[in-house]
Amino acid sequence: MMPMFTRRLKVPNQSFFLFGLRIPSIEVKAAERYRSEDARALRDVAQHLGKTTSLVVYLGSRPLKDNGVDVLPIGSFLRRLARGNVLG
């Protein structure tokens, strides 16, 4: 059986469902500015799973790195996705 993890946010009607242990955790934000707390749920998931790849996609213009979380502008993420190399 494949493990599944969920996380309930303070925002109503939002949960994360992550299946398996070898897939990346990806959070998509409709914001032009990244804040470290945007990756809080991803860090919680990594704490449960151990080493996992975490990625935040946002509407900003600069790729960033935040405590092991890659933060990519949507354009960079889509280019990686088209190449079949989401994890860089």
N, C-alpha and C positions, 0 to 999 in steps of 0.2 A: 504494500500500500504506500502511495506517495504522500509524504507529510504535507499538511497545509497549515499555514499560519494566518491569522487575521489580526487586524488592529482596528479598533473603533476610535475614530477621531472625535474631537469635541464638536465638529461640524456635523449636523444631523445627516443621516443617510449616507455616510461615507465609510467604507471599510477597505482594507487591503486584503487581497487573497493571493498568496504566493504558493506555488506548487513546486515541490522538488527542492533539491539542494544545490543544483549546479546551474541554475539560471540567474541572470542578473536581476537585481531589484531596481526598478525604474519608476521614478516619480516625475510626473509632468505638471508643471506649474504655469498658469496663465498670468505670469507677472514678468515685468521687465527687470525687476531687481531681485536678486537672490539674497536670502537671509539664512543664516546658519540653522535656524529653527525649522526651515523648510525641509531639512533632511532628518529631522528627529525620528520620524517613523522608520526611515531606512536604517538608522543606527540601531533602533530597537530590534528590527528584524535581524540585522547582522549579529546582534548580541545573542539571539536565539539560535541562529544557524551557524555561528562561527564565521569563518572567513567566507565572505560573499562579495560580489562586485556590486557596488551601489552607484547609481547614476541619476542625476536630476537634470531634466530638460526644462529650459525656461525661455522666455521671450527676449532676454537680454542679448548683448552683442559679444561678450567676452567669455571664453572658456575659463573655468576656475577649478580649484581643488580645495576641498574643505574637509580636513580630518579623514582622509581616505575615500571621500565621496567626490566623484567627477561631476562637474556641473557644466553642461553644454548648452549653448544657444541652439534653438530649434534647427537652424540651417545646418550647423555642424553635425547634429544628431542625424538629420535626414540624409546628408551625404554619406555618413558612416553606414547607415542602414542600407542605402542603395548599393554600397560596395560589399555589403554582407559582413561588415566589421563593426558592429555596434559597440563593442568593448574597446575599440581602439588599437 
